[in-house]
Amino acid sequence: MSNPKVIRLSKVAALFALLYCGCSAVLDGEKAATAADPKPLSEANVFPVADGESPMWGRTPGRNMVNPTEKGLPYTWDVKSGKNIKWVATLGSQSYGNPVIRGGKIFVGTNNGAHRNPEIKGDKGVIMCFQEEDGKFLWQAVHDKLEAGRVNDWPEQGVCSSPVVQDGRVYYVSNRAEIICADAEGFQDGENDGPYKSEKYTSQIDGDFIWVVDMMEDLGVFPHNLATCSPVVVGDALLIVTSNGVERNHIDVPSPRAPSFLAVNKNTGEILWESNAPGKKILHGQWGAPSYVYAGGRAQAIMPGGDGWIYSFDVFGDGKEIWKFDCNPKDSVWKLHGRGTRNSLIATPVCVDDRVYIAVGQDPEHGEGPGHLYSIDATKTGDITESGKIWHYGDKDFGRTIATVAVADDLVYAVDLSGFLHCLDRATGKNHWVHDTLAAVWGSPMVVDGKVYLGDEDGDISVLKHSKKLEVLAEVEMVNSVYTTAVAARSILYIAGRTRLFAIQEGASSNAD
C-alpha cells in the first residue's frame, strides 16, 4: 500500500510551509500561543493537549512520562475480583503498543490474536479503537505481514507503534513500515475519506486510511525485524524514525542512503525533509521515537539514532542538523548479539526545559549489559558530546534499557532492562534510591498523582511514592506480562497487558476476570 506519488518538498517550500504553520496564531484549529508568550514554539503551543487526554506516547511532544493534571488515581486494584476495575477489553495475543486517548476513543497496537473480524485470518498487525467510556470495541486497522518475514516483520508482534491523534486523524507506523494517516471514525461513518482508496479491508469495523507512505517502497527503507516508531506531531510536521537497519546477517546496512529520520506533512504525507545521518554506521535497528524541544531559540526535532548518537534537527526549516551527542564512551565497542559495550538508542528522548534525557540500550534478546543515562544541554551547537553533557549516570550503576525516563519536579526516574528503578537528582544525576522489581522491564515509569507506576514482564505493577525516599505503596498482579507504560486520563489509569486493556478507577467494580 503506498501513495501514488511521494513528493519531497523543496527546502524553500518546506521552510515556508512549516514556519507558517508553526508561528501562526492558530495551529490545526486549536488555540495556539498568545502574543505575550515568550516561547511561541513551546511544546504546549505546537501541540496543545487538554486535561483528561493523552493523545500520544508521552502525552506531549517533549515525551516526558509525567502527567501533572490527573488526580485521584488508585494505587491498589484486583483484576480477579474487579475491585477498582471499570472495564476490561480484549486485545490480541501480544501487545506492545501503548494506549492513547483522545476524542472519547482509545487506540492501542496489538496483533490479530483476538480475531475481532473472524473473516480475517492469521498473523496481522492491528490498531484497535475502543470507546473510552465503557471499553466497547469500535473498529480496527489491519495490516498484513511483510512477505520477507522476520528480517523485516517479526512474527506475532503486531503494531508496536503508539499512535498520535489530532483533529480526527490517527497517525502511526504499521508493521509494514508504512506511515499511516487514518480517520478516527474508521469506516463506521460510511465514508472512505482522503485520497487513499486502496484499503484491503473495508467492513464497518475496519480502518479508513486517508494517506499512506510506504517507507520501503517509496523511500528505500529496510526495517530490521520491525518498524516501531511512535510519531509526534509538531505544527504540521509529523516526525518519524524510520527503523532503517541491518540486513539478515546483522552486519551490512543494505540501505545506508535511505532516510533514518523524516518530517512529513501531516495533512498530505509529503516529505518535508529527511536525514540518513547514521548511514552505514547503524549498529542493528532503529526502534526509537522522536521528541521535540524548543531550546536556545530553536525548534528542534530530537532523534535517537541507531549508531548510539542522538541528533537534533531544525524542525521549522530544512531539517538542518543542529547538534549531535554520542551516548557511548569513546572506548566502547560494538559486538554482535550484545557481547560488546557499545549500545544503540531504543528509548525515547525526554525534553524538559532546555535539557534532553536519554539512556542507551539494545534489543532485549541481547540480554543485560552496561548502560548509560545522560542529561544533555539542548542549547548547544555541533558535536556536543563533551560540551553538552550536564551529567552522566551509568556503567556499573545502570544497565541497558529500552525504557523512557520520567522527569518530575527535581527527580528523574529511570529503569533498566534488569528491572532496577533508579531515582536520581535532576540537577546532578546523583542517586537517591534503587528499587528492584525482580523482573525484566520493557515499559517506562509513569509519574502521576504523586505516584510512580511501573509494569514488568512477570505481570506486576509496582506503585511507589514520588519521593526522594524509597516507599513502595503496592505491588499489583496483572496476571499477564506488562510490556507497556501506564497512561492516565480523566482520573482513570489505563494499562495494556499482553492480552487485555484495563481501565482502572477508584471505586469502580467489574467482573474483570
N, C-alpha and C positions, 0 to 999 in steps of 0.2 A: 504494500500500500504506500503510495507516495503521491505528492503533488504533481500535477502535470508539468510544473516548472518551478524550480527553486531559484530565486533571484537574489544575488548578492548586491546590496545597495552600494553605490559609490561612497567613498569616505565623506564627501561633501554632503550627499543626501542623508547619510546616516547621522552625521553631526547635526544637520538641520532638524531632522525628524525627532531625534532624541532630546536635543536641547529644548525644542518646542514643547514636547510632552512633559519633560522634567521640570520646566520652570513656569509653566502656565498656572493660572490661578485655580484651575480645576483639573484634576487628574482622573480620567476614566469615569467621569460622572460622580466622583466622590469629593468631598471637601478637602482641599489641599492647604498649603501654607498661607498664613496671613502675611500681610506686608511687613508686620513687625517681627516676624520670625527671623532670627539671625541665621538660621540654617534651613533655607528653603528646600534643600535636598536631603534633609534628615530622613531616616527610615520611616518615621511617623508620617511624613508628608508624601514620600514616593509610593507608599503602600499603606493607606490608613486601615487600621484594624479596630473594630468596635469591641467594647466589652462584651463578653459572652460568646466570642467567636475565636476560633483557632484555624485560620484558613490556609496554613501552610506548615511544613515541617519547621518547628521552632517558632511558630506563630507570627513572627515579624521578619523582615529581610535581614536583620542582624543575627538571627538564628539562635538567640540566647534561650536556653532551656529553662526559662523562668516566666511564670505568669503572675504579674503583680496585682491583678484585679480580682481574681476569684477567691471567695471565702466560703467557709462552712463545709469544707470537704472532709469526708470521714477518713480516719486512719485505721479502722478495722472494718471488715466485712466478711461474709461467709458465702462462697459460691455454691456450697451444697445446700444450706438451709435457705438461702436467698436473703439473708439479713443485709440490709443496705444495698441490695441489688435492684435497680429499677427495671432493667431488661437485659436480655442476652440475645445476640444474633449469631447465627451460624456462618462461619467463614469456610474457606477451603481446608485442605489437609495440612498446608503450611502457609504461614502468613508472616511477612516481614515488613510490609508497608505500615506506616504509622497513620492512624486516623486523623482526618482534618474535618473541621466543622464550619460550615457557613451556609446561610440562607435556609436554615431549617433542615439541612441534609448533612449526612456524614459519608465521607468517601474513604475507602481503605483498599490497599492492594493485597491480593491473595492469589490462589490458584483455582482450578476448576473442580476441586475435590468435593464441593457442596452440590454440584450438578443442579444449580438453580434452574437452568433450562435443560431438561432431560434429553433434548434433541442434540445438544452439543456434547460430544463425547471426547474423552481423552484428556491429556495434559494440555493446559492452556494457561496463559497469563490473564488475570482478571482484575478489574477495578469494580468493586461493589459500591452501590449507593443505597443508603438506608435513611429512613425518616428519623429525624433527631428525637422527636417526642416519644416514640414508642418502639423504635428499632425495626419498624416494618421494612422489609426489603422492597426497593423500588425498581432498580434496574442494574444492569452490569455491562461493562465494556469487556469484550472477549477478544484475545489476541492469540492466534495460532503460534506454535513453536517454530523457531527457525530450523530449516532443514539440515544445517550443518551440525546440529546437536550441541553437546555441552561445551565445545570450544567457544561458542557464541551465546548459547542459551541453555543454562544449566537446568536439568530436569526438575520438575515439581516446585521450583522456586517461585513461580508466578510472577506478578508485578511487584517489585520491591520499591519502586518509586512512590513517594508520598506526594500527592497532587498539590497544586496551589490553585485556589478557587477565587475568582473575581468576576463580578458583573455577569453572573450566569454562565461562566465558562470554566471548564476544568482542564488544567494543563498538567501533563505528566509525561514520563518516558516509559514506553512499553518494553516488554521483554524482547521485542524485535528491534530495539534501538530506534524506535520511531518517537519523534516529538509529537504528542497528541494534543490538539485543542478540541475538547468535546463540549457539547451542550449539557448543562447541568440537569436538564429535564430528560435526557435520553430521548428515546422515541415515544415516550409516554404522551408527549404533546401532539403526536400525529404528524410532525413535520420533520423533513430531512433538511436541516439547516446547513448553511455555508456552501462554499464552492465544492467541497468534497462530497461526492455522491457514490463512492465505491465501497460502502460498508458491506462486509460479507454477511454479517448477522443483523437482521433488521426487524425482529419481532418487537412487540411493545416493551419488552423488558431488556432490550439491547441498547448499546451506546450509540449515540449520534455524533459523528465526528465532523467538525467544522473545517479544520485543515489538518494535514499530516505532513511531516517532513521525515522521510526515511533516511536516517543518517548513514546507513550502509550504502544504499543505492545512490543517493544524491550527493553525499559528501565523502564517500570512500572510507568511512569509519569502520574499524574492525574491533568490535567489543569483545573483550576477553571474558569468557564464562557467562556474563550477563550485563545488560545495560541497566543501571540502577538509579540514575540521578533524580533527585527531588528538586525541581526547578524553583526559582524565585522570580517574582515579578518586581521590576523597578521602573515605574512610569510605564512606558510602552515596551520596554525591553524584557524579554524572558531569557534568563541566564541559565546556561546548561553546561555541565561537564559531560562529555560525550561517551565516556567509558572506553575510548580507544586504548588498545592494549597489545599484548604479545600474541604470537602465534601459538599453535598447539604444542610446539617444542619448548615453550616458556623462555625462549631466548630471543628470537627475531621479532622485530616490530614490523609487521607487513605493510602498515600504512603510516609511516612517520610524517608524511606531509598532510595527512588528514587532520582536521581540527580536533584539539582536545577540549577547547573552550569556545563557547558560542554565545552571542547575543542575537536573539531572534525577535522580530516584530511580533508581539503577542496577537495582533489583530489579523495578520496575513500569513505568518510563517516565513516571511522573507528574512534572509540572513543580513543582519546589520553589521556585524564584524565577527571575526574568528581569529583564533591563535592555535598554532600547533606547538606551543612553547617547549614541552618536553622532547618533542621529536623522537629521535632514536633512543633517548635516554629513559624511556618508560621502563620501569622495573618489572611490572606484572600487569595489573589492570588499573583503571581509574574509576573508582566507585564512589568517590566523594560527591558532595553537593556544594554549590556556590553560596556565598553570602554577600551582603552589601554593607558598606560603611561610608559615611561622609566624614572625612578626616583631612586635616591640612588644607581645607578649602577645595577638596576634590571628591567627586562622586566615584567610588571605587567598587568594582566587581572583584571579590576575593575568591580565588580559585585554588583548590587543593590539587596539586599535580602528582601524577604517577611516578615522578622521579624523586619524590621526597621534598620538593620545593613548594612553597606556597607563593602564589603570584597575585599581584594587584594590577587591574586594567582600568583604564578610563571608560566608565560606562557611557556617559553622555558625550561621546566623541567618536573616535575611530577605533577604539579598543587598544590604544597605545599602552604598552606596559609602563606602569608607574614604579613598581618596586617588586623585588623577589627576595625570598628568605629561605636558606637551606635549613631544614628542620632535623638534620642529622649531623653528628660530629664529623670533623674533617677526616678522621681516620676510620670511619665506618666503611664496611664492605658489604656489598650485596652478594648473597649466595642463594642458589635455588632452594625452594621448599623451606625457607625460614631459617636456614643454618647460619646466615650472616648476621651482621649488626646494623646494616642499613635498612631503613624502612620507607615505605611509601606513605601516602596520606589517604585514609578512608573516612576519617571523621570529618564533620562539617566545621569550618571555621566559625567561631563566635566573635561578633563585633560588638563591643561595648565602649561608648565614648570614642576615644582615639586609639583604642587597643584591639588587637586581634589575638584570640586564644586558639591554639591548635595543638593536637597531640598526634604522634605518628603511630602507625600500625601496619599489619599485614593481614592477608587472608586468614581467617580463624583456623583453617585447616593446617596452617604452618605452625600453630602452637604458640607457646609463650616465648618471650624474649625481652631484651632491654628496650624500654620506651623513653620518650622524651615529650615533655609538655612545655610550651613556650607562651610567654606574654610578649607581644610584638608591638612596637610603635608604628602606627599606620600613617604617620605624618611625614615619614622619610621618603627618599627617592633613590632608585638604583638598586644595587646589590646591598641589602641592609642586614645581611647575616650577622654582622658584628655591631653595626651602629644602631640597628633597630631592636636588638634584644634587650628587653626590660628585665626579664628573669627566665630561668630555665629550671625545670624540675624533672628528674629522671634518673637514668642509669639503674642503679640497684634499688632505688626507691619506688620506681614506677615502671610498669610493664607496657608492652604493646597494647594498643586499643583501637577499636573501630567506633568508639563512643564519642559523643559531643559533650563539651563541658557546660556547666551552668554557672553563671556569674551573678551572685545575689548579694546585694549590699557590699560588704568588704570581704566576701568569701568566694572562693572558686571550688566547685565540686567536680571531680574528675574520677572516672572509674576505668580500670584496665581490664583486659580480657580475662585475667585470672579471677576477677570478682572483688578486687580491693577498691573500695570507695575512699578517695582521698579528699580531705577538706583542707584547702590552702588559703593563706593570706593573699588577698587580691593585690596588694601593693608590692609584696616581696617574694611571694611564692613559698614562704615558709609553711611547713606542715603543722596543722593543728591536731589532726587525728586521722586514723585509718580504720575503716570498718571492713571486716572480711565477710562477704556474703556466702562463702563456702561453695560457690558455684561459678561457672563461666558467665560473663555478662556481655551481651551484644548491644543492648539498648543503652540509653543515656539517662543520667539522673535528671529528674524534673523537680524544680522548686516552686511550690505554690502553697499559699495559705500557711506559711510558717513551717512547712514540712518538705522533706525530700523523699520522693518516691523513686524506687529503682527495682526493676524486674530482672530475673535471672533465668538461666537455662533449666534449672531444676523446677521452675514454675512457681517461685515465691516472689512476693513483692516486699521488699524491705521499706519500712516507713521510719524515717529518722527526723529528729527535730533540727530545723535550720538554726544552727548554733555553732559557736567556736568550741563548744564542749560536746563530746560524743554522747548522744542519747537516742537509743533505739526505742521507738514508740510501739512498733508492732512488726511482725512478720506474717504475711497473709499468704496462704496457699491458694494458688490459682488452678491446681490440678494438672495443667499442661504448661509447657515451656513458654516463656515470655521473651521474645527477641526484639520487642518494640519498646517505645517510650510512652509513659503515661501522658495523657492530654486532658486538660480541664476546660470546661465551658459551661456557663450558666449553673455553677455550683454542682456540676456533675463531673466525675472522674471517668475517663474512658481508657480502657486497657484492652489492647488487642493481644489475646493469647494466640497460641499456634493455630487453633481451630475455631475460636469464638471471640466475639467482641462483647465486652461487658460495659454497661453503663452503671456506675456506682454512685449512689446518692444517700446522704444521711437521712435515715428514717424510712427509706424505701423497703419494700418487701416483694420478693418474686420467687417463683419456683424455678430457681436458676439451674439446678442440676437436671 
